[in-house]
């Protein structure tokens, strides 16, 4: 549920989030992707990216 929430249900975003979460997990020495790794992932959802872009305009 956490993955779908952060990725806003978009399949491509789920993949991007899982890649970022994998990196976060590996950097901590974990052998699996936990909820903590998903939270720690350097990932911004599409709505956050859209907001940041619109704010710059």
N, C-alpha and C positions, 0 to 999 in steps of 0.2 A: 504494500500500500504506500509506503514511504517513497519508493521509486516512482510510482505512477503520479503521486502528488507533486513531487519536485520536478518531474519531467512534463507535467501538465498533460499526461496521457498521449504524448506524441512519440511514436516509435523511434524516430531518429534521435529524439532528445533522450529517450531511455538508454539508447546505445551510448550516447555521449556521456550521460551521467554515470553509467556503469564503467566506462573507461576511466573517468576521473576518480570514481570510487576505488577502482582497482589500484590506481596509482597511490591513492591515500592509504589503502590497506598495506600495500607493499612497503611504503615508506615507514610504516610503524612496525613492520616485521610480522604482520598478521598473515595467516595462510588462507583467509577467506574474507569476503566482503561482509562486514557487519553493518548494523544500523549506524554505529559511530563512524565508520568509514564513509558511508553515504552522506552523513551530515558534514563530515570534514572535507568532502570533495570540493575542489575548486571548480564549481559549476554554477552558472547563473541560468535561471529558467528563461524561456522565451519572453515572458511578460516583463521580467526584470531588465533584460537586454533591450526590449522595446522602450521601456520607460527611460532608461539611460540615454538611448539614442534620441528620443523626443525631447528630453531635457536639454540636450546639447544644441538643438535647432532653434 
